[in-house]
């Protein structure tokens, strides 16, 4: 699927502005928590968070190079924070992020899109980063 198709499908489950607000907090908390927890697993000189983040950014680069660069900056910032937090706080961020997601979908009255296709677990962060960036630079919605 193309980025436009993926974003169109994702957006159709996130029409309510309250759901998008919950996602704007929830998705970064989930990414922060995942980064922190995965950083505890070392693979030689690297940790698993760096390996997973690199794979996700590589996927983003295939579907949207500009979005991949934005996510690289956001992921780097979240990683820099996460590695300095105790694992308990990273786990709390992860759980709180999912609570935000579920509350948002309860408000919207839709189920999370990733329940139909796991690729949307990866699309969510890209979509939210582009949505926030677009809002900051002139109100553009992700396309």
Residue frames relative to the residue before (quaternion, step in Angstrom):
aa qw qx qy qz dx dy dz
X 1.0000 0.0000 0.0000 0.0000 0.00 0.00 0.00
X 0.4662 -0.6620 0.5109 0.2888 3.53 -1.15 0.61
X 0.6661 -0.4729 0.3785 0.4351 3.55 -1.27 0.23
X 0.6460 0.5265 -0.3304 0.4431 3.60 0.89 -0.87
X 0.6627 0.4936 -0.3051 0.4735 3.60 0.95 -0.83
X 0.6574 0.5094 -0.3066 0.4630 3.58 0.93 -0.90
X 0.6859 0.4781 -0.2829 0.4700 3.58 0.90 -0.94
X 0.6233 0.5377 -0.3445 0.4513 3.60 1.02 -0.72
X 0.6614 0.4914 -0.2941 0.4843 3.57 0.94 -0.90
X 0.6573 0.5093 -0.3088 0.4617 3.57 0.90 -0.93
X 0.6685 0.5168 -0.2968 0.4448 3.58 0.87 -0.96
X 0.6258 0.5648 -0.3466 0.4114 3.60 1.02 -0.73
X 0.6939 0.4232 -0.2647 0.5189 3.61 1.23 -0.36
X 0.7294 0.3584 -0.1907 0.5506 3.56 1.34 -0.03
X 0.1952 0.8217 -0.5068 0.1727 3.57 0.81 1.03
X 0.6498 0.5249 -0.3173 0.4489 3.59 1.04 -0.76
X 0.4753 -0.6945 0.4554 0.2904 3.63 -0.71 1.00
X 0.6144 0.5438 -0.3573 0.4462 3.61 1.08 -0.60
X 0.6242 0.5213 -0.3363 0.4749 3.58 1.03 -0.74
X 0.6593 0.5053 -0.3102 0.4624 3.59 0.94 -0.86
X 0.6208 0.5235 -0.3467 0.4695 3.60 1.06 -0.68
X 0.6500 0.5016 -0.3183 0.4739 3.58 0.92 -0.87
X 0.6571 0.5008 -0.3072 0.4723 3.59 1.02 -0.78
X 0.6176 0.5613 -0.3433 0.4309 3.59 1.06 -0.71
X 0.6926 0.3950 -0.2651 0.5423 3.57 1.19 -0.47
X 0.6858 0.5362 -0.2866 0.4001 3.56 0.89 -0.98
X 0.6826 0.4966 -0.3114 0.4365 3.59 0.81 -0.93
X 0.6658 0.4693 -0.3357 0.4730 3.66 0.83 -0.75
X 0.6235 0.5276 -0.3491 0.4592 3.61 1.03 -0.67
X 0.6392 0.5138 -0.3250 0.4711 3.58 1.00 -0.79
X 0.6628 0.4958 -0.3096 0.4680 3.59 0.87 -0.94
X 0.6251 0.5327 -0.3309 0.4648 3.59 0.97 -0.85
X 0.6870 0.4921 -0.2814 0.4546 3.57 0.83 -0.99
X 0.6519 0.5061 -0.3126 0.4703 3.57 0.94 -0.89
X 0.6429 0.5236 -0.3262 0.4541 3.58 0.91 -0.91
X 0.6905 0.4910 -0.2867 0.4471 3.56 0.85 -0.97
X 0.6816 0.4803 -0.2929 0.4679 3.56 0.91 -0.86
X 0.6876 0.4729 -0.2901 0.4684 3.60 0.93 -0.87
X 0.5957 0.5797 -0.3708 0.4143 3.60 1.12 -0.52
X 0.5761 0.5984 -0.3655 0.4201 3.58 1.26 -0.28
X 0.6731 0.4508 -0.2770 0.5167 3.58 1.29 -0.40
X 0.1547 -0.8242 0.5428 0.0462 3.56 -0.50 1.21
X 0.1220 -0.7563 0.6417 0.0374 3.51 -1.08 0.93
X 0.7625 -0.2174 0.1098 0.5994 3.55 0.30 1.25
X 0.8299 -0.1846 0.1333 0.5094 3.60 -0.84 -0.92
X 0.6789 0.4577 -0.2775 0.5025 3.58 1.26 -0.27
X 0.2978 -0.6994 0.5958 0.2591 3.50 -1.30 0.14
X 0.6813 -0.5236 0.3332 0.3881 3.55 -1.26 0.46
X 0.5781 0.5842 -0.3821 0.4225 3.62 1.09 -0.57
X 0.6663 0.4960 -0.3036 0.4668 3.61 0.92 -0.86
X 0.6476 0.5189 -0.3158 0.4600 3.59 0.98 -0.84
X 0.6809 0.4740 -0.2865 0.4791 3.58 0.87 -0.95
X 0.6524 0.5135 -0.3196 0.4566 3.60 0.90 -0.88
X 0.6444 0.5151 -0.3249 0.4624 3.60 0.96 -0.81
X 0.6529 0.5038 -0.3175 0.4682 3.60 0.97 -0.80
X 0.6549 0.5008 -0.3155 0.4699 3.60 0.96 -0.82
X 0.6562 0.4969 -0.3114 0.4748 3.61 0.92 -0.87
X 0.6193 0.5323 -0.3442 0.4633 3.60 1.02 -0.71
X 0.6375 0.5061 -0.3233 0.4826 3.60 0.99 -0.81
X 0.6467 0.5143 -0.3220 0.4621 3.59 0.91 -0.88
X 0.6415 0.5381 -0.3304 0.4355 3.60 0.96 -0.83
X 0.6188 0.5451 -0.3381 0.4534 3.57 1.10 -0.64
X 0.7755 0.3451 -0.1958 0.4912 3.59 0.91 -0.85
X 0.8055 -0.0400 0.0571 0.5884 3.62 1.15 -0.52
X 0.2822 -0.8097 0.4897 0.1579 3.57 -0.06 1.29
X 0.6546 0.5163 -0.3160 0.4529 3.59 0.93 -0.85
X 0.6540 0.5020 -0.3014 0.4790 3.55 0.99 -0.85
X 0.6139 0.5470 -0.3426 0.4545 3.57 1.08 -0.72
X 0.6523 0.5085 -0.3197 0.4623 3.59 0.97 -0.80
X 0.6360 0.5160 -0.3262 0.4720 3.58 0.99 -0.83
X 0.6816 0.4830 -0.2871 0.4687 3.57 0.90 -0.94
X 0.5846 0.5661 -0.3756 0.4435 3.59 1.07 -0.63
X 0.6648 0.4949 -0.2997 0.4726 3.59 0.94 -0.88
X 0.6751 0.4859 -0.2927 0.4718 3.58 0.91 -0.93
X 0.6584 0.5031 -0.3133 0.4640 3.59 0.88 -0.91
X 0.6372 0.5287 -0.3332 0.4509 3.60 0.97 -0.83
X 0.6589 0.4986 -0.3079 0.4716 3.59 0.95 -0.86
X 0.6702 0.4902 -0.3025 0.4679 3.59 0.91 -0.89
X 0.6277 0.5289 -0.3286 0.4671 3.58 1.04 -0.76
X 0.6533 0.5269 -0.3127 0.4448 3.57 0.91 -0.95
X 0.6577 0.4737 -0.2999 0.5031 3.58 1.08 -0.67
X 0.6907 0.5358 -0.2892 0.3902 3.56 0.75 -1.11
X 0.6792 0.5087 -0.3122 0.4272 3.60 0.91 -0.83
X 0.6796 0.4663 -0.2916 0.4855 3.58 1.24 -0.26
X 0.6034 0.5458 -0.3533 0.4618 3.56 1.29 0.00
X 0.5144 -0.6088 0.4827 0.3629 3.59 -1.10 0.53
X 0.6433 -0.5542 0.3549 0.3912 3.56 -1.11 0.65
X 0.6123 0.5678 -0.3574 0.4183 3.60 1.04 -0.68
X 0.6669 0.4818 -0.2998 0.4829 3.57 1.03 -0.76
X 0.6165 0.5228 -0.3415 0.4795 3.59 1.09 -0.64
X 0.6420 0.5061 -0.3201 0.4787 3.56 1.00 -0.78
X 0.6325 0.5259 -0.3224 0.4684 3.58 1.01 -0.80
X 0.6375 0.5174 -0.3222 0.4712 3.60 0.97 -0.83
X 0.6400 0.5341 -0.3140 0.4544 3.57 0.96 -0.90
X 0.6919 0.4670 -0.2737 0.4777 3.59 0.84 -1.00
X 0.6516 0.5108 -0.3172 0.4624 3.60 0.93 -0.87
X 0.6220 0.5448 -0.3341 0.4524 3.58 1.04 -0.74
X 0.6784 0.4765 -0.2890 0.4787 3.57 0.96 -0.85
X 0.5947 0.5388 -0.3659 0.4713 3.58 1.09 -0.62
X 0.6280 0.5244 -0.3311 0.4702 3.61 0.97 -0.84
X 0.6453 0.5263 -0.3204 0.4516 3.58 0.92 -0.89
X 0.7051 0.4765 -0.2675 0.4520 3.55 0.81 -1.03
X 0.6246 0.5153 -0.3379 0.4798 3.59 1.02 -0.74
X 0.6485 0.5269 -0.3146 0.4504 3.59 0.92 -0.87
X 0.6961 0.4556 -0.2795 0.4794 3.56 0.91 -0.88
X 0.5870 0.5497 -0.3713 0.4642 3.59 1.13 -0.53
X 0.6383 0.5127 -0.3100 0.4833 3.58 1.00 -0.87
X 0.6923 0.4840 -0.2674 0.4637 3.57 0.90 -1.00
X 0.3458 -0.7384 0.5061 0.2811 3.56 1.03 -0.76
X 0.6071 0.5086 -0.3681 0.4871 3.58 1.19 0.55
X 0.4530 -0.6351 0.5361 0.3225 3.52 -1.28 0.33
X 0.6172 -0.5339 0.4003 0.4169 3.62 -1.15 0.41
X 0.5481 -0.6555 0.4229 0.3017 3.57 -0.92 0.96
X 0.6235 0.5693 -0.3577 0.3989 3.62 1.02 -0.67
X 0.5386 0.6124 -0.4181 0.4002 3.61 1.19 -0.25
X 0.6665 0.4629 -0.2928 0.5057 3.59 1.23 -0.40
X 0.7917 -0.0188 0.0703 0.6065 3.56 1.07 -0.80
X 0.4243 -0.7496 0.4502 0.2355 3.59 -0.51 1.17
X 0.5072 0.6513 -0.4322 0.3629 3.62 1.16 -0.35
X 0.6178 0.5686 -0.3477 0.4173 3.59 1.14 -0.56
X 0.4965 0.5978 -0.4469 0.4431 3.60 1.24 -0.06
X 0.6913 0.4370 -0.2662 0.5101 3.58 1.14 -0.62
X 0.6445 0.5434 -0.3235 0.4297 3.59 1.04 -0.73
X 0.5740 0.6296 -0.3730 0.3674 3.60 1.02 -0.74
X 0.7032 0.4472 -0.2986 0.4652 3.64 0.70 -0.92
X 0.6387 0.5211 -0.3296 0.4602 3.60 0.96 -0.80
X 0.6579 0.5178 -0.3010 0.4565 3.56 0.92 -0.94
X 0.6901 0.4824 -0.2829 0.4593 3.58 0.84 -1.00
X 0.6344 0.5157 -0.3373 0.4667 3.61 0.95 -0.81
X 0.6878 0.4661 -0.2918 0.4739 3.59 0.88 -0.87
X 0.6298 0.5284 -0.3398 0.4568 3.59 1.04 -0.71
X 0.6752 0.4753 -0.2972 0.4794 3.60 0.88 -0.89
X 0.6504 0.5087 -0.3181 0.4658 3.60 0.92 -0.89
X 0.6528 0.5215 -0.3091 0.4543 3.58 0.96 -0.88
X 0.6443 0.5136 -0.3136 0.4719 3.57 1.02 -0.81
X 0.6735 0.5109 -0.2917 0.4475 3.57 1.02 -0.79
X 0.7804 0.3366 -0.1711 0.4984 3.59 1.05 -0.70
X 0.8376 -0.2374 0.0998 0.4818 3.56 1.04 0.55
X 0.6341 -0.6041 0.3273 0.3548 3.56 1.09 0.53
X 0.3865 0.7186 -0.4955 0.2979 3.60 1.19 0.37
X 0.3132 -0.7119 0.5950 0.2027 3.56 -1.07 0.79
X 0.5941 -0.5623 0.4219 0.3910 3.59 -1.17 0.52
X 0.0926 -0.8021 0.5889 0.0362 3.56 -1.04 0.78
